[in-house]
Amino acid sequence: MMILGAIGGALGGHLGGWRHPDAWPLSMMQLSNSIEFAKTAERGKLHMMFMADGNGVRQMDKPELFAANSPSDRPSVFEPVTLYAALSQHTSRIGFVGTATTTYEEPYTLARKFGSLDHLSGGRAAWNLVTTSNAEDALNFSHSEHVARDTRYGRAREFLDVVRGLWDSWDENAFIQDKTTGRYLDPAGVQVLNHRGEHFAVKGPLNMVRPPQGHPVVFSAGQSEAGKELAAYGSDALFMSVASMQEGQSLYADIKGRMGKYGRSPDQLKLLPALSVLVGRTAAEAEALFDELQSLISPTLGVAYLSKMIGADLSGYPLDGPVPDVAVQSVGGTGIGTSIQQMALREGLTIRQAYERILPQMGGNMIKGDPEQIAAAMTEWFTSKACDGFMITLPLLPRGLNDFVDLVVPLLQQRGVFHMDYEGLTLRSNLGLQRPIRRIAAAKTLTAA
Ligand SMILES: Cc1cc2nc3c(=O)[nH]c(=O)nc-3n(C[C@H](O)[C@H](O)[C@H](O)COP(=O)(O)O)c2cc1C
């Protein structure tokens, strides 16, 4: 079955989305918006909501863009795990994917946070492991520059091993809490990790009984060589950005093909590309909404946005002249800048045409149309092995999510590609992922330590 997640954050996925009359009147730090989002997604049986994250305020060197609040730049947002702790009390089935970085966090505190969320939500927590895309976040963590990619990924892999080891600290039944005997816990049910590696020395155990899912689900996002290898090694799901169905197919085969050497079966890693969905009751309504959103972006803002995405300042070039063949920098090492420039050069786009093209899709893929067209396109991607599902982003909130749930989900269900209801109580079971067996390291038990 197709897996579906919705990308949260109250701004919507289009730079002009928050200005539209149908957008939430206030979008910054509004718990009520996030509760409504989570409940709507759950009404549509979506597997999860997803929050990207970073640790810094971006784009302060691009005043136009900064003042207009580009959705991916997040100048004022909730910390995801904290927000999810609140949302978990208003929902019962939907999963919560929160982004946290291995480059600046510590495994012990991260294992506690996601373990706590898993307990609070009854087994619906997921950690999206990133190594941080925004280089300047380094300056908030006593570093003078971004850590090099190879070092980041080396640390990420060890970090993941440590976190999983910590989640395995306690046997599920270790806390007997027997009032008659006075035994609160069984010391034989805990193990000390005693990890010593290249990047971390962590004794353990974690001060928390094993999470309901055994291990919260682990996502990763990053598709360089190192990113793909990390996903094949240890992720349960990969959040990707692909430009076309064909690219999706080749990445799908590539990444799943790497899993065998780690003793993993390809169905234990779910590949989920971002997909921007603009749905109308009719194709004409979708086009009209698209035009409305586009009209909310001034050319100055459009150029600033394109400059950011492409990684080169285009403000000095004529708006209706060609996108120049200047050196570009990729955003966070993702290669998005190069692919936008290549597309513009290939198709002979002007600067205005290029920003109008990329604005609604945020550097990923967009489909717009009536519900039937959207459902058909998503089904085609899914059945032709370009993905295991999608992380959808809605250009306008809350309208876009309501429309998706009410108009598109029933069609996906009719086509038999999307579930009619949640299969289980935990996110892991709804995603068709095995519950990890607790690894017991005999030499590291409490008695041996
Ligand atoms: C679809 C996608 C979503 C991402 N989301 C985030 C994010 O929310 N926060 C973040 O710091 N990095 C994010 N990243 C970047 C990762 O942190 C990754 O480290 C970065 O892309 C560089 O790794 P790579 O070279 O393997 O792509 C994302 C990357 C992709 C492809």
The ligand as an SDF file (V2000), in Angstrom:
LIG
                    3D

 31 33  0  0  0  0  0  0  0  0999 V2000
   14.2010   15.9490    1.0050 C   0  0  0  0  0  0  0  0  0  0  0  0
   15.2440   16.4600    1.9500 C   0  0  0  0  0  0  0  0  0  0  0  0
   14.8390   17.0740    3.1360 C   0  0  0  0  0  0  0  0  0  0  0  0
   15.7720   17.5680    4.0440 C   0  0  0  0  0  0  0  0  0  0  0  0
   15.3600   18.1790    5.2080 N   0  0  0  0  0  0  0  0  0  0  0  0
   16.2880   18.7190    6.0380 C   0  0  0  0  0  0  0  0  0  0  0  0
   15.9080   19.4070    7.2340 C   0  0  0  0  0  0  0  0  0  0  0  0
   14.7380   19.5360    7.5630 O   0  0  0  0  0  0  0  0  0  0  0  0
   16.8880   19.9260    8.0140 N   0  0  0  0  0  0  0  0  0  0  0  0
   18.2030   19.8110    7.7030 C   0  0  0  0  0  0  0  0  0  0  0  0
   19.0540   20.2910    8.4350 O   0  0  0  0  0  0  0  0  0  0  0  0
   18.5870   19.1700    6.5770 N   0  0  0  0  0  0  0  0  0  0  0  0
   17.6650   18.6320    5.7570 C   0  0  0  0  0  0  0  0  0  0  0  0
   18.0770   17.9760    4.6260 N   0  0  0  0  0  0  0  0  0  0  0  0
   19.4940   17.9130    4.3180 C   0  0  0  0  0  0  0  0  0  0  0  0
   20.2250   16.8480    5.0310 C   0  0  0  0  0  0  0  0  0  0  0  0
   20.5500   17.4180    6.2820 O   0  0  0  0  0  0  0  0  0  0  0  0
   21.5080   16.4640    4.3680 C   0  0  0  0  0  0  0  0  0  0  0  0
   22.4900   16.4950    5.3180 O   0  0  0  0  0  0  0  0  0  0  0  0
   21.9470   17.3890    3.2690 C   0  0  0  0  0  0  0  0  0  0  0  0
   21.0790   17.2020    2.2010 O   0  0  0  0  0  0  0  0  0  0  0  0
   23.3020   17.0440    2.7970 C   0  0  0  0  0  0  0  0  0  0  0  0
   23.3660   15.6720    2.6590 O   0  0  0  0  0  0  0  0  0  0  0  0
   23.4290   14.9710    1.2720 P   0  0  0  0  0  0  0  0  0  0  0  0
   24.6610   15.5180    0.7420 O   0  0  0  0  0  0  0  0  0  0  0  0
   23.4830   13.5380    1.6130 O   0  0  0  0  0  0  0  0  0  0  0  0
   22.1950   15.3560    0.4960 O   0  0  0  0  0  0  0  0  0  0  0  0
   17.1400   17.4590    3.7320 C   0  0  0  0  0  0  0  0  0  0  0  0
   17.5360   16.8330    2.5510 C   0  0  0  0  0  0  0  0  0  0  0  0
   16.6270   16.3200    1.6680 C   0  0  0  0  0  0  0  0  0  0  0  0
   17.1160   15.6470    0.4240 C   0  0  0  0  0  0  0  0  0  0  0  0
  1  2  1  0
  2  3  1  0
  2 30  2  0
  3  4  2  0
  4  5  1  0
  4 28  1  0
  5  6  2  0
  6  7  1  0
  6 13  1  0
  7  8  2  0
  7  9  1  0
  9 10  1  0
 10 11  2  0
 10 12  1  0
 12 13  2  0
 13 14  1  0
 14 15  1  0
 14 28  1  0
 15 16  1  0
 16 17  1  0
 16 18  1  0
 18 19  1  0
 18 20  1  0
 20 21  1  0
 20 22  1  0
 22 23  1  0
 23 24  1  0
 24 25  2  0
 24 26  1  0
 24 27  1  0
 28 29  2  0
 29 30  1  0
 30 31  1  0
M  END
$$$$
